Amino acid sequence: MSDELMQAFAIMVPLSRKSPVPPSQCNLARAIELIGDRWTLLILRSALYGVRRFDDFQEELGTPRTVLSSRLNDLVDAGLLEKRPYKLKGRRARSEYVLTDQGEALRPVLIGLTQWGDAWLGAGGQPPISFTDAESRDAVRLAFVSSAGREVALDDLRVVIRR
């Protein structure tokens, strides 16, 4: 984010001694509580790229098996993943973990984190993965869009507190 844009954003959000919504009533705080730890986010990232099986998650992420089992169960209990049985010929039945609609709804959030990482953590040059329109192949980016379909610049965004 440019210094100019950061200054505009800082002007929009005045200094405050506390948040306008208590964490106990804030859906952002609830979402962070649900998915905010490192392993959970990495599991969701892998699931969004198509990883479904326990051993594949474990191999890709290097997550301790007990931690992985716990996080997968938490994600199933929260409704973000669905546990489905599968069986390879000659092997015992196992489970795979498939994103639910609720889990898929996190795709824009994680793409946003990816694009933030590309801008702020990348070493410059081409990022390792990008997102394009399937038809035109034009690069896409996340944006704020009004209900009328108009893109809203960050410095035009207004926060509305409902009490």
Secondary structure, 3 states (H helix, E strand, C coil): CCHHHHHHHHHHCCCCCCCCCCHHHCHHHHHHHHHCCHHHHHHHHHHHCCCCEHHHHHHHHCCCHHHHHHHHHHHHHCCCEEEEEECCCCCCCEEEEEECHHHHCCHHHHHHHHHHHHHHCCCCCCCCCCCECCCCCCECCCCEECCCCCEECHHHCCCCCCC
